[in-house]
Amino acid sequence: MRKYILSSLLGLFIGACPSFGQHKVIITLNDGTTMEKYVWQVKDITFGEVSPIVVPQPDETTAVDLGLSVKWASFNIGASSEEEKGLLLGWGDITGLNTSRDLNYFPSLYPKGDIVNTKYDFVKTSWGDKWRLPSTKETQELIDKCTWTAVEDENQKVKGYMVTGPNGNHIYLPCTSKRDGNILDENNQGCYYWTGMLSSNNSNKASYLSITTDDTKNVSTHIDLENRYMGFAMRPVYGDYQAGINLQVSEANAITNTGARIFVLYSGYVENISKLGIRYATSSNDIENNYKTLEIDNSQLTEAGQNFFDINGLGYNTTCYYRAFATINGKDSLTNIKSFTTDTKYSVEWVDLGLPSGLKWAKYNLGAKSEDEYGNFFAWGDNNEKYTSQGDYDWNYIYQAPTNISGSNDYDPATYILGKGAHMPNGYDFIELREKCTWESVSSPIRGWKVIGPNGKSIFLPYNGNRQAEGNTYQQNTNAYYWTSEANSLQLGVYYTFSSSAQLSGRLQNASKYLGMGIRPVLGKSNTTDPTKGEVIVNPSPYDGAAVDLGLSVYWASYNVGATTSSEAGNKYAWGETCTRGEGKAEDYTLDNYSLYTNGAYIHEGIEEIAGTDYDVAHKEWGGDWKMPNYTEMLELTTECDWTWTTENGVAGYKITPKDHSNTNSIFMPVTDEGSEDGSYWSSTMYTLQDAFRYNSAYYLEFSKNGGVSHSNYYYRYIGRHIRPVKIKR
């Protein structure tokens, strides 16, 4: 999973092996030819940009009017006459030179749709103007509305097809054969012509025109699908092309006294959208000509096919008219006009509980109109109510959020909806509420806790439950989940939770930011320090004595799960499992016995981050604030600390100390296999990026004596690795 600069790699090998200078660099090309040079002859290897192949250009006679919706070229791309086959190109190859069979070297992630008239359209980039690949609709028109005649040579072999349009004009399509990788099928007499359309069911394939002749010389034409790397011919078309866009605009979300959030959804030929946005006005007449605009460019479009726009600055009880637009080829596509009216839907009553901080708490949850309602669910940092699935959550946007979003109009729903002054509570605020108030269980009309302040005034916190990644409501009326304003990492937010068992069960935990939880707003200045004397130990653990402060965001344990000393390796676990297997050998950890692999697929929904969950063996075994380290915390350990190879009790490993020398504390991480010089430790973070290892792998920390330390490796989750816990700092 590692990537190297080739010149650096050569230098590494030479330094490690004095005799390496006698070795050769052997480069094998796709055509089977090789190039050999001694290493000492190679100064450097440079990978340069590839210039697209130059092809013959069209003139005014090239476009033939067949009486159809577009004109068709009289010869293939790369040819200069109608009899020539021209180039055999892979679908989406913008160089005209790619003969690889590896789909990674063709547009696989982008575009996620058709390439007609886009930068991946080789015809457009080579011929320019209005020349482009045909769509399947235009190809089908050629099939249905034209007469097809096989053209044969003196040996009665089919060489091509004369295609005569409704107006009597014609073009000639020569038999092209095809190319599979770098192998040309010379004996194939078929005709294969790409369209610019990707398969709607299989992104590995694109549509093409296939032309064949049977024994009676009847011509058969149809549109089929083939792997994108296949080398087929291209017959250009000429004419305007307005790519189809499915454009929708949502109803207004999170309406406030001054505005609302509007979602714009789009699909189809997204590549051709140059601008996307909304137009809005406070008059139905102005929305046509005198409107305001919020917009983004193509680079800001999301893979999910949706963006949101926040309308602000409106007055109370004001009706706002709006519509979405997408600019394509200089023209705007528009949705129907919708409207909303600002109001006091999210009104709030503040309660002074007489807390030492002076903080006032809202009488009921955000989105509720009384104490007897649960209120709305929000993802951490998202001002829009969370009502369906994980897909509603804009991860790229939230990654930009600070670690504390209190009072931010961009990320704090309490501030965004209720206005300046209102904000989300932090963890210390909830601790103050827990430690300085009296809690009484309430079972009617809905269950929860009555929280009575030092001055006798009270608020009610219901068991609101949460909304899962799939959109379903979980544990409502038995457990409470309230976001704080704080984040533990890029992926995890901090929340306060309690159950029906006891008030003292209330504690701070971490969860994936896309989960929907309640928000209880506060007014005033939040606690900046622990409101109790000394550190509040939430769920004290017998392992708390193992916590070592390295000056990082979390405490690191001094030994592994299953060990009793720092030099013991401890137990191995598959990622997300809490039980060991066999003797901990490699053969004990296979895909067949992995509990998170069922029905031929890895279970991943809702467990992209398992720290502090039932899948976290560190949290299960050690309890309290102990958990597995996430990706960010492993990154911090590798970059903010010095790693020194040493031995402890005869066991090899690394001594880890603060790089800034903020203290003299240290931990020792031993090798994890007896007799080796390697260590391997799971993180709690699943690998979710777009490649072959997405969802089936997780990040892990790996080190060796000579190879150094890496936090960013990822591999299959069923592999057995060790666990070094971390403890949340309060």
Buried (B, 14 or more C-beta within 10 A) or exposed (E): EEEEEEEEEBEEEBEEEEEBEEBEBEEEEEEEEEEEEEBEEEEEEEEEEEEEBEBBEBEEEBBBEBEBBBBBBBBBBBBEEBEBBBBBBBBBBBBBBBBBBEBEBBBBEBBBBBBBBBBBBBBBBBBEEBBBBBBBEBBBBBBEEBEBBBBEEEEEEBBBBBBBBEEEBBBBBBBBBBBBBEEBBEEBBBBBBBBBBBBEEEBBBBBBBBBBBEEEEEBEBEBEBBBBBBBBBBBBBBBEBEBBBEBBBBEBBBBBBBBBBBBBBBBBBBBBBEBBBBBBBBEEEBBEEEBBEBBBEEEEBBEEBBBBBBBEEBEEEBEBBBBBBBBBEEEEBEBEBBBBEBEEEBEBEBBBBBBEBEBBBBBBBBBBEEBEBBBBBBBBBBBBBBEEBBEBBBBEBBEEBEEBBBBBBBBBBBBBBBBEBBBBBBBBBBBBBBBBBEBEEBEEEBBBBBBBBEEEBBBBBBBBBBBBBEBEBBBBBEBBBBBBBBBBBBBBBBBBBBBBEEBEBBBBBBBBBBBBBBBBBBBBEBBEEBBEEEEBEBBEBEBBEBBBBBBBBBBBBBBBBBBEBBBBBBBBBBBBBBEBBEEBEEEBBBEEEBEBBEEEEBBBEBBBBBBBBEBBBBBBBBBBBBBBBBBBBBBBBBEBBEBEBEEBEEBBBBBBBBEEEEEEBBBBBBBBBEEEBEBBBBBBBBBBEEEEBBBBBBBBBBBBBEEEBBBBBBBBBBBBBBBBBBBBEE
